[in-house]
Amino acid sequence: MKAAELRQKSAEELKAELTENLQEQFKLRMQQAAGQLSRPSEMKRVRREIARIRTLMTEQKSAGEQG
């Protein structure tokens, strides 16, 4: 999901999206440890998605404190 799409979501929706991505990351790590990961690029995609969501959550939090 692109950052522009994520910016339109509320804080609660971002938390839900983050939880979903963290669960997906866990599943991918378990598959990788078992040697069953078919697409290693998924790890990179999920990791970046998590970082993107956390960045937006931080931006929203700092914007709320300032104004």
C-alpha positions as CSV (number, residue, x, y, z in Angstrom):
1,M,0.0,0.0,0.0
2,K,1.3,3.4,-0.9
3,A,2.0,6.2,1.7
4,A,-0.7,8.4,0.1
5,E,-3.3,5.6,0.8
6,L,-2.1,5.2,4.3
7,R,-2.3,8.9,5.1
8,Q,-6.0,8.8,4.5
9,K,-6.5,6.2,7.3
10,S,-7.2,7.0,10.9
11,A,-4.9,6.1,13.8
12,E,-7.0,3.0,14.6
13,E,-6.9,1.8,11.0
14,L,-3.1,2.2,10.9
15,K,-2.8,0.2,14.2
16,A,-4.9,-2.6,12.7
17,E,-2.8,-2.5,9.4
18,L,0.4,-2.6,11.5
19,T,-0.8,-5.6,13.5
20,E,-1.7,-7.5,10.3
21,N,1.7,-6.8,8.7
22,L,3.5,-7.9,11.9
23,Q,1.6,-11.2,11.8
24,E,2.4,-11.7,8.2
25,Q,6.1,-11.0,8.9
26,F,6.1,-13.6,11.6
27,K,4.5,-16.2,9.3
28,L,7.1,-15.4,6.6
29,R,10.0,-15.7,9.2
30,M,8.7,-19.1,10.2
31,Q,8.5,-20.2,6.6
32,Q,12.0,-19.0,6.0
33,A,13.3,-20.9,9.0
34,A,11.6,-24.0,7.8
35,G,13.0,-23.5,4.3
36,Q,9.6,-23.2,2.8
37,L,9.6,-19.5,1.8
38,S,8.8,-19.5,-1.9
39,R,9.2,-15.7,-2.5
40,P,12.0,-14.1,-0.4
41,S,11.0,-10.7,-1.8
42,E,7.9,-10.8,0.4
43,M,10.1,-10.3,3.5
44,K,11.4,-7.1,2.1
45,R,7.9,-5.9,1.1
46,V,6.4,-6.5,4.5
47,R,9.4,-5.0,6.3
48,R,9.1,-1.8,4.3
49,E,5.3,-1.7,4.7
50,I,5.8,-1.9,8.5
51,A,8.3,0.9,8.4
52,R,6.0,3.0,6.3
53,I,3.1,2.6,8.7
54,R,5.2,3.3,11.8
55,T,6.6,6.5,10.1
56,L,3.1,7.7,9.4
57,M,2.0,7.0,12.9
58,T,4.9,9.0,14.2
59,E,4.0,11.9,11.9
60,Q,0.4,11.9,13.0
61,K,1.5,11.8,16.6
62,S,3.9,14.8,16.3
63,A,1.3,16.7,14.2
64,G,-1.3,16.2,17.0
65,E,1.1,17.5,19.6
66,Q,2.0,20.6,17.6
67,G,-1.4,21.7,16.4
